[in-house]
Amino acid sequence: MEKGWVKIYITNKPHIVTIVQELLEENDIESVEIPKGDSTLTFGDSEIFVRQEHEERARMIIKVNNL
């Protein structure tokens, strides 16, 4: 990942990745998903990154939504 981005979430559930990214987008926070598993078989972890300046707010949004 490029400098200035931090990992804020990791999961092996694709639907949770979608929910987290939509919540972040609704709050004007850009996010990037990095799949770490075998994408051809749709298993493994995915990591979500945000810009460092949005880290605290993004973590709060995730926590408030019990994710």
Secondary structure as GFF3:
##gff-version 3
##sequence-region A 1 67
A	DSSP	beta_strand	5	11	.	.	.	ID=ss1
A	DSSP	alpha_helix	14	26	.	.	.	ID=ss2
A	DSSP	beta_strand	31	35	.	.	.	ID=ss3
A	DSSP	beta_strand	46	51	.	.	.	ID=ss4
A	DSSP	three_ten_helix	52	54	.	.	.	ID=ss5
A	DSSP	alpha_helix	55	64	.	.	.	ID=ss6
###
